[in-house]
Amino acid sequence: MHLAKFPRLRFAHLPTPLEPMVNLSRLLDGPNIWVKRDDCTGLAGGGNKTRKLEFLMADAEQQGADTIITQGAVQSNHARQTAAIAAKLGYECYLLLENRTGSDDPDFLANGNVLLDDIYNARLSDFPAGTNMNQEMLSLAEELRAAGKKPYIIPGGGSNRIGALGYVNAAYELVGQCNDQGLKVDHIVHATGSTGTQAGLVTGLTAIHSGIDLMGISVRAPKEAQEENVYRLACETAELIGSSAALNRSDVVANSDYVGEGYGVPTDGMIEAVEMTARHESILLDPVYSGKGMAGLIDLVRQGFYRRGENIVFIHTGGAQALSGYRSLFGQRVV
């Protein structure tokens, strides 16, 4: 598909590296694991939302917006990257942050991504868990319009059919890299939350008939709900790009066994995954997305779901900036 027909601002550092995780593969004694380094997209320290924002901010520009509104959890990587690109492009930025964990840890509430949001001069509003965040964004947009502003609402995670174009493009990019390296990929694994990353990937991989299995490790929703949400957005995205490839419900696979007690709530598997990846590959994961995604991959390898000799690409969606918001989990020094 020809994505150049869609408006796009180019600020991501692309293509991101595709690297073998030799030490982790040896340690797990299973398949060959590779990592697609979407933590290296450049914007505000990198992360998967940069790809989506290239298309979303181009749409905002075309609509004549002067203000950006978005929402996410307290330690939202999406909010950080949105605040950063809004600052660079001269937009006012409003971030509506939902405390989905209920934590009152000062580091969680004010360090990590939240500290960076402040540095990027975003205007922050805090909301308790369960708030209708989409309605809050609409209400704020109405207030801003009444004040003469031209707000543009970006959905949580940048996950609509415009944002998903970023991961249609990522699918093309990844398959191209594999072709160049002579790497036959059997499976792609990544963390899935607001659905845009997985929807874009499944749309892109299907459009080019890649034949590569894709699994999203859910960080929030139950399996059935996550798959339905991803499939719905994938169908919208396929229609947008004019893909003629058949997109089947069975193409969307999510595993919700690694969510734990909820979104952003630490699990033992996540802590192990963050520490293993740091200590054996010198790669930092985050506690909310990539840490739980890698925890799922590690456990599935141990179960024999992924077999020796197979090639797996783990898409690192970024987020290490949130680690200091979870300092009590990893910090060993008492001050």
N, C-alpha and C positions, 0 to 999 in steps of 0.2 A: 504494500500500500504506500501511496505517495503522501507522506505527512507534511511535506513542504507547503502544501496548500493551506495549512492552518497557521494562524498568527502565532509567533513564538519569539520570545526574547531569549537571547543566548548568554547565560551567565554561569551555567554549570561547567565544571571541569570534566569534559567527556572526550573519549570514552573512559570510564573508570577501569582500574586494573582488574584483571582476572588472574588470580594467583593460586598455586597449589598449597594446601595446608598439610605439608608433609609430616610434621611432627604429630599433629592431631590424628591424622589418618593412621600413622604407625601405632600411636597409643591405643586407639580403639580397635585396631587389628580387624578392620572391615573394609568398606569401600574406599576408593580414592576421593577425598573431599577437596573441592576447590572453593574459593570464596570470590564472589563478585563484589568489589570494594565500593559500594555505593555510599559508604561513609566518607568517601573521598571526592564528593561532588563539589566541594569548595565553599559554597555559601554558608557562612556562619559556622564553620567547622565541618560542614558536609552532612549528608543524609538524603534519604529517598525523596523527601518532599521537594527538594530543589528541582528535580525533573518535572514534577507536576506544576510547580510555580512558574516555570518558563512559559507554559501555555496559559496558565490562569492570569498571570500579570499582563501578558500580551492582550488578553481579552479585556481586562480592566482598563488598559490604556486605550483600546479601541472604543470603549464605552464612555470615555471621557471622565473616568473616576478621579477623585483627588484624595479619597480616604478608603482604607482597607479595613474590613471587619472580619475576624474569624474567631473560632472557638476551639478549645481542646481541654485536656486534663491539665492539672497544675504543672507537671513536668513535661509539657508537650514539646516534642521536637518540631512539630509542624508550626506551632506558634513562634518558636525561636527563629526558624528560617523565614517565616512570613514577616516578622518584625524586621529582620535583617534586610530583606530585599525591599521592603517598603521604605526603610531609611535610605537605602542606596538610590532609589528612584524618586525620592522626594514626596512620598505619600504620608499622611497621618495614618497611624495604625492603632486599632483597638483590638485587644485580646481579651476574650471572655474565658476565664479559666474555671473549670469545674473540679472540685476536690472529690474525685470519685473514690478515693481510699479512705477519706475521713481522717487522715493523719494530721496531727498537730505538731509534728517534728519541725523545729525551726529551719533545719537544713532543707527539708522537703518543701517547705512553703516559701523559702526565700533564696535558696542557693541553686546551683545547677542552671537549668534552662531559665528559671525565673530571674535569676541575677542577670543573665544575658538579655532577657526581654527588657529589663530596666535599662541596661546599657544602650540598647538599640532605641531607647526613648519611646517604646510602645506604651499605650495607656491600658493599664491592667484593671480588670474587674473580677472579683472572686465570687463564686457561686457554690452552694452545697451540692452534694451528690443528688442526682435525680432531677435536677432542674431541666426544664425544656430549653436547651441551649439554642436550638434553631429559632424558637420564638423570641428568645432574648436578643438574638442578632437582628431579627426583623424589627423588633421594637426600637432598638438602638438606631437602626438605619432610618426609621421614620423620624426620630428626634433629630438626627443629623441633617436629613433633607429639609426639615422645617427650619433649621439654622442656616440653610443655604449651601450645605455640603453635597457632594456627589459620591455617596458610599458605594462600594462594591463588596458584596458578601462572598467570601470563600468558605465553602463548607468544611467541617472538621476533617482534618487529614488531607485537605485538597481533593476530596474524593467525589468528583462528579465526572461526567464523560469528557469534559475538557481536561481536567487534571489527569485522568487516566491515560490520555495520549502520551504523557511522559513515560509510562511503562509499556505502552505499545512500542515506542521507540527503543526502550531498554531491551525488550525482547529481541528486536532486530539486531541491536548492537551486540548482545550476548551471543546470539547464534553466529553472527559474523566473526566474532573473536574465536569462537570454538572452531569454526571452519578454517580460519587462518592458522590456528595452532594444531589442527588435526586432532582435536579432542572430541570424541564421541560422548555426548552427555546422555545419561540415562534418566536422571532425575534433577529437578530444581526444587529447592526447599527455601522457604522464607517465612517471616512472621507476617501475619495478616490481621488487620484491625479494622480500619475505617473502610476497607474494601478496594480502594482505588489502585493500589499497587498490584494486587492479585488480579483484579478485573482487567487492568491494562496488559499484564503479562499473558493471561490466558487468551485475550483477544489477539495479541500480537503473535503468540506462538501458534495459535490456530490458523491465523490468516496466512502464515507462510508454511503451513503444513510441516511443522518441525518434528512432530512425533515424540517430543520430550514430555515426560510426565511432570506435572507441577503439583506441589503440595504446599498449602498455606497452614502454618501452625498458628491457630487462633490465640489471640491474647485477651479476648474479651467475650465474644458471643459463643453460644453453644453451636455445635457442628451444623445442624440443619439450618439454623437462622443465618449463620455466617455464609454458608454455601448459597442460600437463596439470595442474600443481599449481593454477594459477589456476582452471581449469575445474572441478576437483573441489570447491574451496572455494566457488565461485560456485553450484554446484548445491546444496550444503549450505545456503548462505545463502538461496537462492530458496525452498527447502523451508521454512526457518525463518519467512520472512515470508509464506508462503502465496501466492507469486506463481503465477499461472496462465499467464504468458507462457512460450512455448517458449524455452529457453536452449540454443542450439546450440554445438557445439564450435567452429564457425567464427566465433562471436562473440568468441572470445578470441584476440587477436593480440599476439604479443610479438616484439620485434626484439632479438637478442643480439649485434649487430655492434659494439656500443660498450662491451662489458665490459672489453676490454683483457686484461691478464694476470690479472685476478681482482678479486674484491670488494674495494673500498677501495683498489685499486692505481691510482695516477694515470695518466691518459692525456693526450696532447697535446690531443686534442679537448676533454676536460673542462677543462683549463686555459684554452684559448681561450674556451670557453663562459662560464666564470666571469668572465673578464676582460671579454669583450664585453658581457655582461649588466650588469655593474657599471658599466662606463664609458659605456654608451649608454642604460641604463634606470635606473641607480642602484638596482638590485636585486641583492642578494647571494644566490648559489646556494651549494650545498655540494659538496665534492669527491667524495662517495660516491654520492649519489642524484640530486639535481636537476641537478648539474653534468653528469653523464653523460647524463641525460635530455635536457637542452638541447643537448648535443653531438650527440646523435642527431637531434634536430629540425633543428638547423642544417644538418647534413650532408644530411639527406633533402630539405630545401628546395633546397640547392645542386645536388642530383642531379636536381631536377625532379619528385620523387615527390609533393610538395605544390606545387600550381600557383598562379600569380598569380590573385587574385580570390577564392580560397577563404578561409574563416575558420577558424582553428585556435585552440583554447584549450589552453595549456600549464598543467598543474596543478603549481604550485610546492609541493613537499612539505616545504619548510623545510630546516633543518640548517646554516645559516650559522655556528652556534656551533662547528662542527667546524673552521672555517677555520684557527683558531690552532693546531690540531693538525697542520696541514700548512704551517706557516709557511715552511719551506724552499722550497716551491714558488712562493710568491707574495711573500714578504718581500724587499725590495730593500736594506734597511738592514743593515749589519754591525755587531754590537755585541760 
